[in-house]
Amino acid sequence: MLAQRMMWIVWPAFLVAGVLEMFVFAFVDPQDLQWFGHPIEMSRQGVYTLSFFVFWTITSASSALTTLLSLSPFEAAAV
């Protein structure tokens, strides 16, 4: 059951992170990004990779919260 719940969380989050990645970088050039006024010293591929994992983490947290809130009180106590 735990493996099934993890797939409910991770797989949709992976798909949404991919869509977010395509949407964001269709409008933003990674070479134009700045951090506190300084250019980010990463390759484009590094920025794409890091941002994908950030998007995946955020959407995984959202999916995990949804899954947690869908549990009955008895199921939540067992988790």
C-alpha positions in Angstrom: 0.0 0.0 0.0 2.9 2.4 0.8 4.4 1.8 -2.7 1.1 2.6 -4.3 0.7 5.8 -2.3 4.2 6.9 -3.2 3.4 6.4 -6.9 0.2 8.5 -6.4 2.5 11.2 -5.1 5.7 11.0 -7.2 4.4 10.2 -10.7 1.9 13.1 -11.1 4.5 15.4 -9.5 7.0 14.3 -12.1 4.6 15.0 -14.9 3.7 18.5 -13.6 7.3 19.3 -12.9 8.1 18.5 -16.6 5.3 20.8 -17.8 6.4 23.6 -15.4 9.9 23.2 -16.7 8.8 23.6 -20.3 6.5 26.5 -19.5 9.0 28.5 -17.5 11.9 28.1 -19.8 9.8 28.9 -22.9 9.8 32.4 -21.5 13.0 32.6 -19.4 16.6 32.3 -20.6 18.7 30.6 -17.9 21.7 32.8 -18.9 19.7 35.9 -17.9 18.9 34.8 -14.4 20.5 36.6 -11.5 20.8 35.8 -7.8 21.0 38.9 -5.5 22.2 41.0 -8.5 24.9 38.6 -9.6 24.6 36.3 -12.6 24.1 32.6 -11.8 27.3 30.8 -12.7 25.8 27.6 -13.9 25.4 26.1 -17.4 22.0 26.2 -19.0 21.8 22.4 -18.5 22.6 22.9 -14.8 19.9 25.5 -14.3 17.4 23.2 -16.2 18.3 20.3 -14.0 18.2 22.2 -10.7 14.9 23.9 -11.5 13.3 20.6 -12.5 14.2 19.0 -9.1 12.9 22.1 -7.3 9.7 21.9 -9.3 9.4 18.2 -8.6 10.0 18.7 -4.9 7.4 21.4 -4.6 4.8 19.5 -6.6 5.6 16.3 -4.6 4.9 18.2 -1.4 1.6 19.3 -2.8 0.6 15.8 -3.9 1.8 14.4 -0.5 -0.4 16.9 1.3 -3.4 16.0 -0.8 -2.8 12.3 -0.2 -2.5 12.9 3.6 -5.7 15.0 3.7 -7.6 12.2 1.8 -6.8 9.6 4.5 -9.4 8.8 7.1 -8.4 9.5 10.8 -7.9 5.7 11.3 -5.6 5.5 8.3 -3.7 8.6 9.3 -3.1 7.2 12.8 -1.5 4.1 11.3 0.9 6.1 9.1 
